[in-house]
Amino acid sequence: MKKTAEVLNDLIKINNDRIAGYEKAIARLPAADVDLKALFSGLIEQSQMLKDELQQHISAWENRVDDETTASGKIYRAWMDVKQTFALDDRKAILESCEYGEDAAQKAYRQAEEVADISTAAKALISSQKTQLRASHDQIKQLRDREKVVND
């Protein structure tokens, strides 16, 4: 059970990173980009929901829930900052940054699925959440690809 709680806490951190990353992206977007602001707000809500599910699963065992962010998430946010200094209102750059973060979340969920000593219920939860996040990743990628075509 301890291993399961550790893995789920790591995924909570990834979702905290995702929330912080999208909040930063919203803050950087020009007012005209209402479509992206709405999308990013929805993705923040999604991560909050995923986080709540993970916390409920952990709470069932009365293990500590972690509200911190991960080192890799902090690196993601720093990378996003660097990208923004070069293109403050470049939709494509913001979408590329977001896709990078979505890739990191997918990688974390893949690694969590591969952990051997976690409960079957936790594995099912991880798999379900990874599928939801994959759809969000693909949506960001489509938007980024569309920007690429428009700008090239």
C-alpha positions in Angstrom: 0.0 0.0 0.0 2.9 2.4 0.7 4.2 2.0 -2.8 0.8 2.7 -4.3 0.5 5.9 -2.1 3.9 7.0 -3.3 3.1 6.5 -7.0 -0.3 8.3 -6.6 1.3 11.2 -4.7 3.8 11.6 -7.6 0.8 11.8 -10.0 -0.8 14.4 -7.7 2.5 16.4 -8.1 2.4 16.1 -11.9 -1.2 17.5 -11.8 -0.1 20.3 -9.6 2.6 21.1 -12.1 0.1 21.0 -14.9 -2.2 23.4 -13.1 0.6 25.8 -12.4 1.9 25.6 -16.0 -1.6 26.4 -17.5 -2.1 29.2 -15.0 1.2 30.7 -16.1 0.2 30.2 -19.8 -3.1 32.0 -19.2 -1.3 34.9 -17.5 1.0 35.2 -20.5 -1.6 35.1 -23.2 -2.8 38.3 -24.8 -6.4 39.3 -24.1 -7.4 38.4 -27.7 -6.6 34.7 -27.2 -9.9 33.9 -25.4 -10.1 30.5 -27.0 -6.8 29.3 -25.5 -7.6 30.9 -22.1 -10.9 28.9 -22.1 -9.2 25.7 -23.2 -6.4 26.1 -20.6 -9.0 26.9 -17.8 -10.7 23.6 -18.8 -7.4 21.7 -18.6 -6.8 23.2 -15.1 -10.2 21.9 -14.1 -9.4 18.5 -15.5 -6.2 18.3 -13.5 -8.0 19.4 -10.4 -10.5 16.6 -10.9 -7.8 14.0 -11.6 -6.0 15.2 -8.5 -9.2 14.8 -6.4 -9.6 11.3 -7.6 -6.0 10.4 -6.7 -6.4 12.1 -3.3 -9.6 10.1 -2.6 -7.9 6.9 -3.5 -5.0 7.7 -1.1 -7.3 8.9 1.7 -8.9 5.5 1.8 -5.7 4.3 3.4 -5.1 7.4 5.4 -1.8 8.1 3.8 -0.4 11.6 3.4 -1.4 13.5 0.3 1.3 15.6 -1.3 0.4 19.1 -2.5 3.9 20.0 -3.8 5.1 20.2 -7.4 7.8 18.0 -8.8 11.3 19.0 -9.8 10.5 18.1 -13.4 7.4 20.3 -13.2 9.5 23.2 -12.0 11.9 22.6 -14.9 8.9 22.6 -17.2 7.7 26.0 -15.9 11.2 27.4 -16.1 11.4 26.2 -19.7 8.1 27.9 -20.4 9.5 31.1 -19.0 12.5 31.0 -21.3 10.2 30.3 -24.3 8.0 33.3 -23.4 10.9 35.8 -23.3 11.4 35.1 -27.0 7.8 35.1 -28.0 5.5 36.9 -25.6 2.4 36.6 -27.7 3.2 33.8 -30.1 0.4 31.3 -29.8 2.5 28.6 -31.4 5.3 29.0 -28.8 2.8 28.8 -26.0 1.2 25.7 -27.5 4.6 24.1 -27.9 5.3 24.8 -24.3 2.0 23.3 -23.3 2.6 20.2 -25.5 6.0 19.7 -23.8 4.2 19.7 -20.4 1.6 17.3 -21.7 4.4 15.0 -22.9 5.9 15.1 -19.4 2.5 14.2 -17.9 2.1 11.2 -20.3 5.6 10.0 -19.5 4.9 10.2 -15.7 1.7 8.2 -16.1 3.4 5.6 -18.3 6.1 5.1 -15.7 3.4 4.9 -13.0 1.6 2.2 -14.9 4.8 0.2 -15.1 5.3 0.1 -11.3 4.9 -3.5 -10.2 3.8 -3.4 -6.6 0.8 -1.2 -6.7 -2.9 -2.1 -6.2 -5.1 -3.2 -9.1 -7.5 -0.4 -8.4 -4.7 2.1 -8.5 -3.5 0.7 -11.8 -7.0 1.1 -13.3 -7.2 4.7 -12.0 -3.8 5.5 -13.5 -4.8 4.0 -16.9 -8.1 5.8 -17.0 -6.4 9.2 -16.1 -3.6 8.6 -18.7 -6.3 8.1 -21.4 -8.0 11.4 -20.4 -4.7 13.2 -20.4 -3.8 11.7 -23.8 -6.9 13.3 -25.3 -5.9 16.7 -23.9 -2.4 16.2 -25.2 -3.7 15.4 -28.7 -6.0 18.5 -28.6 -3.0 20.8 -27.7 -0.9 19.1 -30.5 -3.7 19.7 -33.1 -3.9 23.3 -32.1 -0.1 23.7 -32.3 0.0 22.0 -35.7 -2.7 24.3 -36.9 -0.7 27.3 -35.8 2.4 25.9 -37.6 0.4 25.7 -40.8 -1.0 29.3 -40.4 2.4 30.8 -39.6 4.6 28.9 -42.0 
